[in-house]
Amino acid sequence: MTDDAAVLPREGETRSAADLPLDPMPRVFGGLSGRLLWLTVIFVMLAEILIFVPTVANMRDGWLRDRLDTAAAAGIVIDGLQPAELPRAVQDDTLLATGTKVIALRKDGTSRLLAAIDVPPQVDEQIDLAAQTPLISMRDSLETLVFGGNRIMRVYGPIGESDMIIELVMSDKALHKAMLSFSRDMFILSLMISLITAFLIYVSINRMMIKPIRRLTRGMQIFSEHPEDPGRLFSPGKEKGELAVAGRHLTSMQVELQRTLKQQKNLADLGLAVSKINHDMRNILASAQLMSDRLVDVEDPMVRSFAPKLLRTIDRAVEYSTEVLAYGQAREAAPKRRRIRLGGLCQEVRDMLALDPDGDIEYLDQIPADLEVDADSEQMFRVIHNLCRNAVQALAQSDDVDPLLGRRVSVTAQRVGSVVGITIDDTGPGMPRKARENLFSAFRGSARSGGTGLGLVIARELVLAHGGTIGLVEKPGPGTQFRIEIPDRPVSFEDYRARA
């Protein structure tokens, strides 16, 4: 069995990111800093190569100009001795001093041979220093550097500001040797400059970027091992700059993640507790349902009036308990939609609110009697009941109510095309700012002290399951207003044909 088999999950087994082994931090010269160091060396060397070509061209032109000036000085002296002839020994010394084979002077349209030894049969290269351009000079310099050493060249140019032209015929061996020596020195100097520059850049970048990045990475690795441990939070420090801002954001994200993980754990524990309580509550409700069935046989008119409502309430509670226990999760079952009278549903909501007829809270139902909505009756009842119950509780707990408006909860609805809009409005104190910012968030979006905010979460989930929308409406006066829109289900062509 290989080592890889120890880290691979078994068949049917899944692993979270926290279970996977962490990648080790790269070494200093093997990570980003090392690559930055080598890239700096390479780029500096490339820059030196671009500088080297014109530099070696200038060196070549200067070397040739020095030889031409030396020969020109000797040529003027020799030319002044006319008509006497220069001795052979003096000619040899002059040619040796200038490193040439032939020296000629062109004056007044005539050319005079001043000194010559071992005249070559042919010339391989013609160089006019007066006509040299930068591009031509760089091209000829590279050619001499690569292919030179055994070629004969003819070099000529003017003497100062006069019209005299000095000409030299010489081997390029000395020039080639000087250029190689110059190139070697340039390479050593460039390498030293690139290494020094790379080291300085490396030290600076490593201090400003690499170390903070490695610190951030290490902080994330330490936190990922045990994200629930508060002692593993990243400490951003007091530095300035973009990486310091990233560190502070990382700390904020870790704090928020710990809060979320703690909340998820609490929700999991709460879900387990609710399942246990719900199991026993279902049994209690089932017993209550059996006993309430006997109320139908009682002859008392008052009992007969509230018995059906009590039976519907117990039946609804039993159904909710059964669905929660069977599903075992926080998600709701898919809605069983059909056409229902919205007015009758809102009347049941009013009965469930159990408002005191002599109390100061008024419930207004302004829904047309023939208005129908395509929805699940039980889920739509929960939506409207949750919103109305929140409104009633807000009115009951608040002393800041406009006496002209009174304490009132109103439910209105209308159909526009295939969409039914339902508005639930109250004259209470309104939604606090914190509740608005965390609207439809469990345990954070409650508008009253001690509330959980689950009513709005449940209402939103049920409305979205119907393909509708729910939102808080801004109103000029006091109170809170919610708007619900439930669209009809699209009718398939087969259903339309069947109905027709």
C-alpha positions in Angstrom: 0.0 0.0 0.0 1.4 3.4 -1.0 1.5 6.5 1.2 -1.2 8.1 -1.0 -3.7 5.5 0.1 -3.5 6.8 3.7 -4.8 10.2 2.7 -7.4 9.2 0.2 -11.0 8.9 1.6 -12.7 5.5 1.5 -15.5 4.7 -0.9 -18.7 6.6 0.2 -16.7 8.8 2.6 -16.3 12.5 2.2 -13.8 14.8 3.8 -14.1 18.5 4.6 -11.3 21.0 3.8 -10.3 21.0 7.5 -9.4 17.3 7.3 -7.1 17.7 4.3 -3.3 18.0 5.1 -2.0 21.5 4.9 0.7 22.4 2.3 4.0 23.3 3.9 5.3 26.8 3.5 7.9 27.0 0.6 11.5 27.8 1.5 12.7 31.4 1.3 14.5 30.9 -2.1 12.0 28.4 -3.4 8.9 30.5 -3.1 7.9 33.9 -4.4 11.0 35.6 -3.1 13.3 33.2 -4.8 11.6 33.6 -8.2 11.7 37.4 -7.7 15.4 37.2 -7.1 16.1 35.2 -10.3 13.8 37.3 -12.4 15.5 40.5 -11.2 18.9 39.0 -12.2 17.6 38.0 -15.6 15.9 41.3 -16.3 19.0 43.3 -15.3 21.2 41.1 -17.6 18.8 41.7 -20.4 19.0 45.4 -19.8 22.8 45.2 -19.8 22.7 43.4 -23.1 20.7 46.2 -24.6 23.2 48.6 -23.3 26.2 46.5 -24.3 25.6 46.7 -28.1 25.8 50.5 -28.4 28.6 50.6 -25.9 30.8 48.1 -27.7 30.0 50.0 -30.9 31.3 53.2 -29.3 34.4 51.4 -28.1 35.1 50.1 -31.6 34.7 53.6 -33.2 36.9 55.1 -30.5 39.6 52.5 -31.0 39.6 53.1 -34.8 39.6 56.9 -34.3 42.6 56.7 -32.0 44.5 54.7 -34.6 43.5 57.2 -37.3 44.5 60.2 -35.3 47.9 58.7 -34.5 48.5 57.9 -38.2 47.3 61.3 -39.2 49.9 63.0 -36.9 52.6 60.9 -38.4 51.3 61.4 -41.9 51.4 65.2 -41.6 55.1 65.1 -40.4 56.0 62.8 -43.2 54.2 64.9 -45.7 56.2 67.9 -44.5 59.5 66.3 -45.4 58.7 66.4 -49.2 60.4 65.9 -51.5 62.8 63.9 -49.3 61.9 60.2 -48.9 61.4 58.7 -45.4 63.9 56.0 -44.5 62.7 52.4 -44.4 63.5 52.0 -40.7 61.4 55.1 -39.9 58.5 53.8 -42.0 58.6 50.5 -40.1 58.7 52.2 -36.8 55.7 54.4 -37.8 53.7 51.4 -39.0 54.5 49.5 -35.8 53.4 52.4 -33.7 50.1 52.7 -35.4 49.6 49.0 -35.8 48.9 49.3 -39.6 50.3 47.8 -42.8 49.7 50.8 -45.1 49.4 54.6 -44.4 48.2 56.9 -47.2 47.3 60.6 -47.3 44.8 62.0 -49.7 45.3 65.7 -50.4 44.2 68.0 -53.2 42.6 65.2 -55.1 45.8 63.1 -55.1 46.7 60.1 -52.8 50.3 59.6 -51.6 51.6 56.4 -50.0 53.4 57.5 -46.9 54.4 54.1 -45.5 53.8 50.5 -46.4 54.8 47.0 -45.4 53.4 43.6 -46.3 50.7 45.1 -48.6 47.7 42.7 -48.5 46.4 41.4 -51.8 42.8 42.3 -50.9 40.7 44.2 -48.3 37.8 42.5 -46.6 36.1 45.6 -45.1 35.8 49.3 -45.9 35.2 51.6 -43.0 34.5 55.3 -43.5 34.5 56.9 -40.0 32.9 60.1 -41.3 29.8 58.2 -42.7 29.3 55.9 -39.7 25.7 55.9 -38.3 24.7 54.3 -35.0 22.9 51.4 -36.7 25.8 50.7 -39.1 28.3 51.0 -36.3 26.4 48.5 -34.1 26.0 46.1 -37.0 29.7 46.2 -37.9 30.8 45.9 -34.3 28.8 42.7 -33.8 30.2 41.4 -37.1 33.8 42.1 -36.0 33.1 40.7 -32.5 31.7 37.4 -33.9 33.6 36.9 -37.1 36.7 39.1 -36.8 40.3 38.3 -36.0 41.6 37.3 -39.4 40.3 40.0 -41.7 41.9 43.0 -43.4 40.1 46.3 -43.2 40.6 49.7 -44.8 39.8 52.6 -42.5 39.8 56.3 -43.6 38.5 59.6 -42.4 39.2 63.3 -42.5 42.0 65.0 -40.5 40.4 67.5 -38.2 38.6 70.3 -40.1 40.8 70.1 -43.1 40.1 68.5 -46.5 42.9 65.9 -46.0 41.9 62.3 -45.6 44.1 59.7 -43.9 43.8 56.1 -45.0 44.9 53.0 -43.1 45.1 49.3 -44.1 45.3 47.0 -41.1 44.4 43.7 -39.6 41.4 43.6 -37.3 43.2 41.1 -35.0 44.1 43.7 -32.4 40.7 45.3 -32.6 39.0 41.9 -32.2 41.2 41.2 -29.1 40.4 44.6 -27.6 36.7 44.1 -28.2 36.7 40.6 -26.5 38.5 42.0 -23.5 36.1 44.9 -23.3 33.1 42.5 -23.6 34.5 40.3 -20.8 34.8 43.3 -18.5 31.4 44.5 -19.4 29.9 41.0 -18.6 31.6 40.8 -15.2 30.5 44.4 -14.4 26.9 43.7 -15.5 26.8 40.5 -13.5 28.0 42.3 -10.4 25.4 45.1 -11.0 22.6 42.6 -11.5 23.4 40.6 -8.4 23.7 43.7 -6.2 20.5 45.1 -7.7 18.7 41.8 -7.3 19.9 41.5 -3.7 18.8 45.0 -2.8 15.4 44.5 -4.5 15.1 41.1 -2.8 15.8 42.5 0.7 13.4 45.4 0.1 10.5 43.3 -1.4 11.0 40.5 1.1 10.7 42.9 4.0 7.7 44.9 2.5 5.8 42.1 0.8 7.1 38.5 1.2 7.2 38.4 5.0 3.7 40.0 5.4 2.3 37.5 2.8 4.0 34.6 4.5 2.6 35.8 7.8 -0.9 36.1 6.3 -0.6 32.6 4.8 0.6 31.1 8.1 -2.2 32.9 9.9 -4.8 31.3 7.6 -3.2 27.9 8.0 -3.2 28.1 11.8 -6.8 29.3 11.8 -8.0 26.6 9.4 -6.7 23.8 11.7 -9.1 24.8 14.4 -11.4 27.7 13.3 -13.5 27.5 16.4 -10.5 28.4 18.6 -10.5 32.2 19.4 -6.8 32.0 20.2 -6.0 31.2 16.5 -7.3 34.5 15.2 -4.8 36.4 13.0 -3.2 39.4 14.7 -3.0 42.1 12.0 -0.6 44.5 13.8 -0.3 48.2 13.3 1.5 48.3 10.0 0.2 50.4 7.1 -0.3 49.5 3.5 -2.5 47.2 1.4 -1.2 44.0 3.1 -2.0 45.5 6.5 -5.6 46.3 5.3 -5.8 42.7 4.0 -4.7 41.4 7.4 -7.3 43.4 9.2 -10.0 42.2 6.7 -8.7 38.6 7.3 -9.2 39.0 11.1 -12.7 40.4 10.5 -13.6 37.5 8.3 -12.2 35.0 10.8 -14.2 36.6 13.6 -17.4 36.5 11.5 -16.7 32.9 10.6 -16.3 31.9 14.2 -19.6 33.7 15.0 -21.2 31.8 12.1 -19.8 28.5 13.2 -21.0 29.1 16.7 -24.4 30.0 15.5 -24.5 26.9 13.2 -23.6 24.7 16.2 -26.3 26.4 18.3 -28.8 25.9 15.5 -27.8 22.2 15.2 -28.3 21.7 18.9 -31.5 23.6 18.7 -32.7 21.5 15.9 -32.0 18.3 17.8 -33.8 19.7 20.8 -36.8 20.8 18.7 -37.0 17.3 17.1 -37.1 15.7 20.6 -39.7 18.2 21.8 -41.7 17.9 18.6 -41.8 14.1 19.0 -43.4 14.3 22.4 -45.6 17.3 21.4 -47.0 15.3 18.5 -48.1 12.6 20.9 -49.7 15.2 23.2 -51.5 16.8 20.3 -52.7 13.5 19.0 -54.2 12.8 22.4 -55.8 16.3 22.4 -57.1 15.6 19.0 -58.9 12.4 20.1 -60.5 14.2 23.1 -61.5 17.3 21.0 -63.3 15.0 18.6 -65.8 14.2 21.4 -66.7 17.9 21.6 -68.7 17.6 18.4 -71.3 15.4 20.3 -71.8 18.0 23.0 -75.1 19.8 22.8 -73.9 23.1 24.3 -74.3 25.9 21.6 -71.2 27.7 22.8 -69.1 24.5 22.6 -70.5 23.8 19.1 -69.5 27.3 18.0 -65.8 27.1 19.0 -65.4 23.3 18.6 -64.7 23.4 14.8 -62.1 26.1 15.2 -60.4 24.2 18.0 -60.4 21.1 15.8 -58.9 22.9 12.9 -56.2 24.4 15.1 -55.3 21.1 16.6 -55.3 19.4 13.2 -53.0 22.1 11.9 -50.6 21.7 14.9 -50.5 17.9 14.4 -49.8 18.3 10.7 -46.9 20.8 11.4 -45.4 18.5 14.0 -45.6 15.5 11.7 -44.0 17.4 8.8 -41.1 18.7 10.9 -40.4 15.3 12.4 -40.6 13.5 9.1 -38.5 16.0 7.2 -35.9 16.5 10.0 -34.5 19.7 8.5 -35.1 23.4 8.4 -36.5 23.4 4.9 -40.2 23.4 4.2 -42.0 20.9 2.0 -43.0 21.8 -1.5 -46.3 23.7 -1.6 -49.5 21.8 -2.6 -51.1 24.6 -4.6 -54.8 25.0 -5.4 -57.3 27.8 -5.8 -58.4 29.1 -2.4 -60.5 32.0 -1.2 -58.1 34.5 0.4 -60.9 36.1 2.5 -61.7 32.9 4.4 -58.1 32.3 5.0 -57.6 35.7 6.6 -60.7 35.1 8.7 -59.0 32.1 10.2 -55.9 34.2 10.8 -58.1 36.6 12.7 -59.6 33.8 14.8 -56.1 32.5 15.6 -54.9 35.9 16.8 -57.6 35.8 19.5 -57.9 39.5 19.8 -60.1 40.8 22.6 -63.2 42.4 21.1 -63.1 45.0 23.8 -59.4 45.7 23.4 -57.7 48.6 21.7 -56.1 46.6 18.8 -58.3 46.5 15.7 -58.0 43.9 12.9 -59.3 45.1 9.5 -59.9 42.6 6.7 -60.4 44.4 3.4 -60.2 41.5 0.9 -62.8 41.0 -1.8 -65.0 38.0 -1.1 -64.4 36.5 -4.5 -60.6 37.0 -4.6 -58.8 33.7 -5.1 -55.1 32.9 -4.8 -53.2 29.9 -6.3 -51.3 28.7 -3.2 -51.0 26.1 -0.5 -53.6 27.0 2.1 -51.7 25.9 5.1 -48.4 27.6 4.0 -50.2 30.8 3.0 -52.0 30.8 6.4 -48.6 30.6 8.2 -47.2 33.5 6.1 -50.1 35.8 6.9 -50.4 34.6 10.5 -46.7 35.2 11.2 -46.8 38.8 9.8 -50.1 39.7 11.6 -48.9 38.2 14.8 -45.7 40.2 14.7 -47.8 43.4 14.0 -50.1 42.6 17.0 -47.2 42.0 19.3 -45.5 45.2 18.2 -48.7 47.2 18.9 -49.2 45.5 22.2 -45.7 46.2 23.5 -45.4 49.8 22.2 -46.6 52.9 24.0 -45.6 55.2 21.1 -48.7 54.9 19.0 -50.5 57.9 17.2 -53.8 58.3 19.0 -55.4 59.5 15.8 -54.5 56.3 13.9 -55.1 54.0 16.9 -53.7 50.5 17.1 -54.7 48.8 13.8 -53.6 45.9 11.7 -55.1 45.9 8.2 -54.9 43.2 5.5 -55.7 44.1 1.9 -55.3 42.3 -1.4 -56.0 42.7 -5.1 -55.4 40.7 -8.3 -53.5 42.3 -11.2 -53.4 39.8 -14.1 -52.0 36.6 -12.8 -50.5 38.0 -9.7 -52.2 38.5 -6.3 -50.7 41.3 -4.2 -51.3 41.1 -0.4 -50.5 44.0 1.9 -50.2 43.7 5.7 -50.0 47.1 7.3 -50.0 48.3 11.0 -49.8 51.6 12.8 -47.1 50.5 15.3 -43.7 52.1 16.0 -42.2 50.8 12.8 -39.2 48.5 12.2 -35.9 49.4 14.0 -32.8 50.1 12.0 -31.0 47.0 13.2 -34.0 44.9 12.3 -34.1 46.5 8.8 -30.4 45.7 8.2 -30.9 42.0 9.2 -34.4 41.6 7.7 -35.3 37.9 7.1 -32.2 36.7 9.1 -32.8 34.2 11.8 -32.0 35.3 15.4 -30.9 38.7 14.1 -33.9 40.3 12.4 -36.3 40.5 15.3 -38.0 43.9 15.9 -38.8 43.3 19.5 -36.8 42.3 22.6 -36.6 38.6 23.1 -37.8 37.7 19.6 -36.0 35.3 17.3 -36.9 36.7 13.8 -37.9 33.2 12.7 -41.4 34.4 11.7 -40.1 36.5 8.9 -37.6 33.8 7.8 -40.4 31.2 7.6 -42.7 33.7 5.7 -40.0 34.5 3.2 -39.1 30.8 2.6 -42.8 29.9 2.0 -43.4 32.8 -0.3 -40.3 32.0 -2.4 -41.4 28.4 -2.6 -44.5 29.8 -4.4 -42.3 31.7 -6.8 -43.4 35.0 -5.2 -41.8 38.0 -3.5 -42.0 39.5 0.0 -40.5 42.8 1.1 -40.7 45.7 3.5 -42.4 48.7 2.0 -41.3 52.3 2.9 -44.3 54.3 4.0 -44.6 58.0 4.9 -46.5 57.5 8.1 -45.7 55.4 11.2 -45.9 51.6 11.3 -44.7 48.7 9.2 -46.0 47.5 5.9 -45.1 44.2 4.1 -46.0 43.5 0.5 -46.5 39.9 -0.7 -46.9 39.0 -4.4 -48.0 35.4 -5.3 -48.1 34.6 -9.1 -50.4 31.9 -10.5 -48.9 28.7 -11.7 -48.4 28.7 -15.5 -51.1 26.7 -17.2 -49.7 24.0 -19.6 -51.3 23.6 -23.0 -52.7 20.2 -22.1 -54.4 21.5 -19.0 -55.8 24.4 -21.0 -57.2 22.1 -23.7 -58.6 19.8 -21.0 -60.4 22.7 -19.3 -61.7 24.0 -22.7 
